[in-house]
């Protein structure tokens, strides 16, 4: 990991652009690079891609370098436009490509730019190093609205563009922290929306299945990705009454083997676990199946349901133990098409559903 190159957060880039724009507004200084302070106190220098003035404003662009991290904003231009105000305050507005918060539960209140407190402070500090006058700062990210569709922002209620995040000012390649920060935001949004019975899903398959099965708002569906241990531990402090887990057994059956980070680099294939369960439940396991989907497809409908319900029951038991039974847990398993395989627990808590074709409040009690 030490061979990977670090980069700078969008907040660091925005603070550098704002400082450069303020300097050219103040006295016409055109810089090729500017130094800004990071939250932990160190100083870094970022190159200025473009700089200039227009009417009563100074503007500057910084091209984001995320290092070797697969960040969707890597290579984007982060721009700042600065103009004088009639008071001593520094106000920060969202320009093109910077989202607006529409739901409570995030660091910025609804109606405000999606710029978190730390990058906001970095921008203000960068400007205050130069002047003590009031200015109006507009931060923009060209193409940000399109890029935002590849992030968690639409689910978080951030509309119109990207959010400006970061706590250290530095992007560390392949770190889980950025992902975990985004996942925690989804929990906070759910809590703020008074969601008491959320639905946890690994990804799109589970999410689409949940939305189809139940009449729920989008805030009820929380995408966990591979971070099951982290998210379940975090959920214990949210005051939830119950949590429904919906997803494909290819991911979720890894929990049966004790893998709480289900990423392929952090956990083994779920196939051996599911095959062993098939031997126990139906007395045989399909041979030659390289995937969990293949295992279930090779079974008769009756055996498929029996195995799925057994797997769901074991996942449910493991999760309940993980959260120390602080909230009720139920589990629904679906195939790659989102079709029901089996379930365990009283899923009727979440509303009317096609699951009524199976026994009510089914629970194998393993």
C-alpha positions as CSV (number, residue, x, y, z in Angstrom):
1,X,0.0,0.0,0.0
2,X,2.9,2.4,0.6
3,X,3.7,2.3,-3.2
4,X,0.3,4.0,-3.9
5,X,0.3,7.7,-4.5
6,X,-2.0,9.9,-2.3
7,X,-4.0,12.8,-3.6
8,X,-6.1,15.7,-2.4
9,X,-9.7,15.9,-1.5
10,X,-12.2,18.1,-3.3
11,X,-12.3,20.3,-0.2
12,X,-8.5,20.9,-0.4
13,X,-8.8,21.7,-4.1
14,X,-11.7,24.1,-3.4
15,X,-9.7,25.9,-0.7
16,X,-6.7,26.4,-3.1
17,X,-8.9,27.7,-5.9
18,X,-10.7,30.1,-3.4
19,X,-7.3,31.4,-2.2
20,X,-6.0,32.0,-5.7
21,X,-9.2,33.6,-6.8
22,X,-9.1,35.9,-3.7
23,X,-5.5,37.0,-4.5
24,X,-6.3,38.0,-8.1
25,X,-9.4,39.8,-6.9
26,X,-7.4,41.7,-4.2
27,X,-4.3,42.8,-6.2
28,X,-4.3,41.1,-9.6
29,X,-1.7,38.4,-8.5
30,X,-1.7,35.4,-10.9
31,X,-0.2,32.4,-9.2
32,X,0.8,29.1,-10.7
33,X,0.4,27.4,-7.4
34,X,-0.9,28.1,-3.9
35,X,-0.2,26.8,-0.5
36,X,-3.1,25.8,1.8
37,X,-3.3,24.4,5.3
38,X,-4.7,20.9,5.9
39,X,-6.8,20.1,9.0
40,X,-4.0,18.4,10.8
41,X,-1.7,21.5,10.4
42,X,0.6,20.6,7.5
43,X,0.9,22.8,4.4
44,X,0.6,21.6,0.8
45,X,0.9,23.3,-2.5
46,X,-1.5,22.8,-5.3
47,X,-1.1,23.9,-9.0
48,X,-3.6,26.4,-10.4
49,X,-4.9,25.2,-13.8
50,X,-6.5,28.5,-14.8
51,X,-7.0,31.9,-13.3
52,X,-8.5,35.2,-14.2
53,X,-11.0,38.0,-13.6
54,X,-14.4,38.7,-14.9
55,X,-16.4,41.9,-14.1
56,X,-16.2,42.2,-10.3
57,X,-15.0,38.7,-9.5
58,X,-11.7,36.7,-9.4
59,X,-11.8,33.1,-10.4
60,X,-9.4,30.1,-10.4
61,X,-9.5,26.4,-11.3
62,X,-7.7,23.6,-9.7
63,X,-7.6,20.2,-11.3
64,X,-8.2,17.5,-8.7
65,X,-5.6,14.9,-8.3
66,X,-6.9,12.0,-6.3
67,X,-3.6,10.1,-6.5
68,X,-4.1,6.4,-7.2
69,X,-7.6,6.3,-5.6
70,X,-10.4,5.4,-8.0
71,X,-12.3,8.6,-7.2
72,X,-15.0,9.7,-9.7
73,X,-13.8,13.3,-9.3
74,X,-10.2,12.5,-10.2
75,X,-9.2,14.9,-13.0
76,X,-12.2,17.2,-12.5
77,X,-11.8,21.0,-12.4
78,X,-12.8,22.4,-9.0
79,X,-13.5,26.1,-9.5
80,X,-13.9,29.1,-7.2
81,X,-15.3,32.5,-8.0
82,X,-14.8,35.2,-5.4
83,X,-16.3,38.7,-5.2
84,X,-16.5,41.4,-2.5
85,X,-19.5,41.6,-0.2
86,X,-21.0,44.4,1.8
87,X,-20.1,43.0,5.2
88,X,-17.2,41.2,6.9
89,X,-18.6,37.6,6.5
90,X,-17.4,34.9,4.1
91,X,-20.4,33.2,2.5
92,X,-20.0,30.0,0.4
93,X,-22.5,29.2,-2.3
94,X,-23.0,26.2,-4.6
95,X,-22.3,26.8,-8.3
96,X,-22.6,24.4,-11.2
97,X,-22.1,20.8,-10.3
98,X,-22.2,21.2,-6.5
99,X,-25.2,19.7,-4.9
100,X,-27.8,21.1,-2.6
101,X,-28.9,19.2,0.6
102,X,-32.6,18.4,0.5
103,X,-33.0,16.0,3.5
104,X,-32.1,16.3,7.1
105,X,-29.4,14.0,8.7
106,X,-26.4,15.3,6.8
107,X,-23.6,17.6,8.0
108,X,-25.1,20.5,6.2
109,X,-28.8,21.4,6.8
110,X,-31.4,21.2,4.0
111,X,-31.3,24.1,1.5
112,X,-27.5,24.5,1.9
113,X,-24.7,23.6,-0.4
114,X,-23.4,20.0,0.2
115,X,-20.1,21.3,1.6
116,X,-19.2,19.6,4.8
117,X,-17.9,21.6,7.8
118,X,-14.2,20.7,7.5
119,X,-13.8,21.7,3.8
120,X,-16.0,24.8,4.5
121,X,-13.5,25.8,7.3
122,X,-10.6,25.1,5.0
123,X,-12.0,27.5,2.4
124,X,-12.6,30.2,5.0
125,X,-9.1,29.8,6.5
126,X,-7.5,30.0,3.1
127,X,-9.2,33.3,2.4
128,X,-8.6,34.7,5.9
129,X,-4.9,34.1,5.4
130,X,-5.1,36.9,2.8
131,X,-7.9,39.3,3.8
132,X,-10.2,40.1,6.7
133,X,-12.9,41.6,4.4
134,X,-16.1,39.9,3.5
135,X,-16.4,38.0,0.2
136,X,-18.9,35.8,-1.6
137,X,-17.4,32.5,-2.7
138,X,-19.1,30.2,-5.3
139,X,-17.7,26.7,-5.7
140,X,-18.4,24.9,-8.9
141,X,-17.5,21.5,-10.4
142,X,-18.2,21.4,-14.2
143,X,-19.9,18.1,-15.1
144,X,-20.5,17.5,-11.4
145,X,-24.2,16.8,-11.8
146,X,-23.5,14.0,-14.2
147,X,-20.8,12.5,-12.0
148,X,-23.0,12.7,-8.9
149,X,-25.2,9.9,-10.4
150,X,-22.3,7.5,-9.8
151,X,-22.2,8.3,-6.1
152,X,-24.4,7.9,-3.1
153,X,-25.6,11.5,-3.4
154,X,-29.0,10.8,-5.0
155,X,-29.9,8.4,-2.2
156,X,-28.7,10.9,0.4
157,X,-31.0,13.6,-0.9
158,X,-28.2,15.7,-2.4
159,X,-29.5,17.1,-5.7
160,X,-27.9,18.9,-8.6
161,X,-24.3,17.7,-8.2
162,X,-21.5,16.4,-6.0
163,X,-20.8,17.0,-2.4
164,X,-17.5,18.4,-1.1
165,X,-16.3,16.1,1.7
166,X,-13.1,15.2,3.4
167,X,-11.8,15.3,7.0
168,X,-8.1,15.2,6.5
169,X,-7.7,17.0,3.2
170,X,-5.8,14.0,1.8
171,X,-7.1,11.1,-0.3
172,X,-5.5,7.8,0.7
173,X,-5.7,5.3,-2.1
174,X,-8.1,2.4,-1.6
175,X,-9.0,3.4,1.9
176,X,-12.4,2.3,3.2
177,X,-12.9,5.5,5.1
178,X,-14.6,7.4,2.2
179,X,-17.0,4.5,1.6
180,X,-17.8,4.2,5.3
181,X,-18.4,7.9,5.6
182,X,-20.9,7.7,2.8
183,X,-22.6,4.7,4.4
184,X,-22.9,6.4,7.7
185,X,-24.6,9.3,5.9
186,X,-27.3,6.9,4.7
187,X,-27.9,5.8,8.3
188,X,-28.1,9.4,9.5
189,X,-30.5,10.3,6.7
190,X,-32.7,7.4,7.7
191,X,-32.7,8.3,11.3
192,X,-33.5,12.0,10.5
193,X,-36.4,10.7,8.3
194,X,-37.7,8.8,11.4
195,X,-37.2,5.4,9.7
196,X,-37.7,2.8,12.4
197,X,-37.6,-0.3,10.2
198,X,-34.9,0.1,7.5
199,X,-34.1,-2.5,4.9
200,X,-30.4,-3.3,4.5
201,X,-29.3,-4.5,1.0
202,X,-25.8,-5.3,-0.5
203,X,-26.6,-3.4,-3.7
204,X,-28.9,-2.9,-6.6
205,X,-30.4,-6.4,-6.8
206,X,-31.5,-6.3,-3.2
207,X,-32.6,-2.7,-3.4
208,X,-34.8,-3.2,-6.5
209,X,-36.3,-6.4,-5.0
210,X,-37.1,-4.5,-1.7
211,X,-38.8,-1.6,-3.5
212,X,-40.8,-4.0,-5.6
213,X,-41.9,-6.2,-2.7
214,X,-42.9,-3.4,-0.3
215,X,-44.6,0.0,-0.5
216,X,-41.7,2.0,1.0
217,X,-39.9,5.3,0.5
218,X,-36.3,5.3,-0.8
219,X,-35.0,6.3,2.7
220,X,-36.0,2.9,4.0
221,X,-33.5,1.1,1.8
222,X,-29.9,1.4,3.0
223,X,-27.2,0.0,0.8
224,X,-24.5,-1.7,2.9
225,X,-22.2,-2.7,0.0
226,X,-19.7,-5.2,1.6
227,X,-19.5,-3.4,5.0
228,X,-21.9,-5.6,7.0
229,X,-20.0,-5.7,10.2
230,X,-19.4,-2.0,10.2
231,X,-23.0,-1.1,9.3
232,X,-24.6,-3.5,11.7
233,X,-22.4,-2.2,14.5
234,X,-23.3,1.4,13.6
235,X,-27.0,0.5,13.4
236,X,-27.1,-0.5,17.0
237,X,-26.9,3.1,18.1
238,X,-29.6,4.3,15.7
239,X,-32.6,3.2,17.8
240,X,-34.1,1.0,15.0
241,X,-37.0,-1.3,16.0
242,X,-36.2,-3.9,13.3
243,X,-34.0,-4.4,10.3
244,X,-34.8,-6.4,7.2
245,X,-32.0,-7.8,5.1
246,X,-32.7,-8.4,1.4
247,X,-30.1,-9.7,-1.1
248,X,-28.5,-12.4,-3.1
249,X,-27.1,-15.4,-1.1
250,X,-23.8,-15.1,-3.1
251,X,-23.0,-12.2,-0.8
252,X,-25.1,-12.8,2.2
253,X,-24.2,-16.4,2.8
254,X,-20.7,-15.3,3.5
255,X,-22.0,-14.0,6.8
256,X,-22.8,-17.7,7.6
257,X,-19.1,-18.4,7.4
258,X,-18.3,-15.4,9.7
259,X,-17.3,-12.9,7.0
260,X,-18.6,-9.5,7.9
261,X,-16.7,-7.8,5.1
262,X,-18.0,-9.6,2.0
263,X,-15.7,-8.1,-0.6
264,X,-14.0,-10.8,-2.7
265,X,-10.6,-9.6,-1.5
266,X,-11.6,-9.9,2.2
267,X,-13.7,-13.1,2.1
268,X,-13.9,-16.5,0.5
269,X,-16.5,-17.7,-2.0
270,X,-19.8,-18.6,-0.4
271,X,-20.2,-21.6,-2.7
272,X,-18.6,-24.1,-0.2
273,X,-20.8,-22.8,2.6
274,X,-24.0,-23.1,0.6
275,X,-23.0,-26.6,-0.7
276,X,-22.4,-27.8,2.9
277,X,-25.8,-26.4,3.9
278,X,-27.4,-28.2,0.9
279,X,-25.9,-31.5,2.0
280,X,-27.4,-31.0,5.5
281,X,-30.8,-29.7,4.5
282,X,-31.7,-31.7,1.4
283,X,-29.2,-34.5,1.6
284,X,-27.2,-33.7,-1.5
285,X,-25.4,-30.8,-3.2
286,X,-25.3,-30.1,-6.9
287,X,-21.9,-30.9,-8.5
288,X,-20.1,-28.6,-10.9
289,X,-21.7,-25.4,-9.7
290,X,-19.1,-22.6,-9.6
291,X,-21.4,-19.9,-8.3
292,X,-24.1,-19.7,-5.6
293,X,-26.6,-18.8,-8.3
294,X,-25.7,-22.0,-10.1
295,X,-26.2,-24.0,-7.0
296,X,-29.8,-22.8,-6.5
297,X,-30.6,-23.1,-10.2
298,X,-29.6,-26.7,-10.2
299,X,-32.1,-27.6,-7.5
300,X,-35.8,-28.4,-7.8
301,X,-38.2,-25.6,-6.8
302,X,-39.0,-27.4,-3.6
303,X,-35.3,-28.0,-2.6
304,X,-34.4,-24.5,-3.7
305,X,-36.9,-23.0,-1.2
306,X,-35.8,-25.4,1.6
307,X,-32.2,-24.5,1.1
308,X,-32.9,-20.7,0.8
309,X,-35.0,-20.7,3.9
310,X,-32.3,-22.5,5.8
311,X,-29.6,-20.1,4.6
312,X,-31.8,-17.1,5.4
313,X,-32.4,-18.5,9.0
314,X,-28.6,-18.9,9.6
315,X,-27.9,-15.4,8.3
316,X,-30.6,-14.1,10.5
317,X,-29.2,-15.8,13.6
318,X,-25.7,-14.6,12.9
319,X,-26.9,-11.0,12.5
320,X,-29.1,-11.1,15.6
321,X,-26.1,-12.3,17.6
322,X,-23.9,-9.6,16.1
323,X,-26.2,-6.8,17.2
324,X,-26.8,-8.5,20.6
325,X,-30.6,-8.7,19.7
326,X,-31.0,-4.9,20.1
327,X,-33.5,-5.0,17.2
328,X,-35.6,-7.6,15.4
329,X,-34.0,-9.1,12.3
330,X,-35.6,-10.7,9.2
331,X,-33.9,-11.9,6.0
332,X,-35.1,-12.3,2.4
333,X,-33.0,-14.0,-0.2
334,X,-33.5,-13.4,-4.0
335,X,-31.8,-14.6,-7.1
336,X,-30.0,-12.4,-9.7
337,X,-33.3,-11.5,-11.2
338,X,-34.7,-10.3,-7.9
339,X,-37.0,-13.3,-7.7
340,X,-37.8,-14.7,-4.2
341,X,-35.7,-17.7,-3.1
342,X,-36.7,-17.9,0.5
343,X,-36.9,-15.9,3.8
344,X,-36.8,-16.1,7.5
345,X,-38.6,-14.0,10.1
346,X,-41.8,-12.0,10.2
347,X,-41.4,-10.0,7.1
348,X,-45.0,-8.8,7.4
349,X,-43.7,-6.1,9.7
350,X,-42.6,-4.2,6.5
351,X,-46.0,-4.4,4.9
352,X,-48.0,-6.4,2.4
353,X,-45.8,-8.4,0.0
354,X,-45.9,-11.3,-2.5
355,X,-44.2,-13.4,0.2
356,X,-47.7,-14.4,1.3
357,X,-47.3,-17.4,-0.9
358,X,-45.0,-18.8,1.8
359,X,-46.0,-19.7,5.4
360,X,-46.6,-16.7,7.5
361,X,-43.9,-15.7,10.0
362,X,-41.7,-18.6,8.8
363,X,-38.7,-19.3,11.1
364,X,-36.7,-22.5,11.1
365,X,-35.2,-21.7,14.5
366,X,-31.7,-23.1,13.8
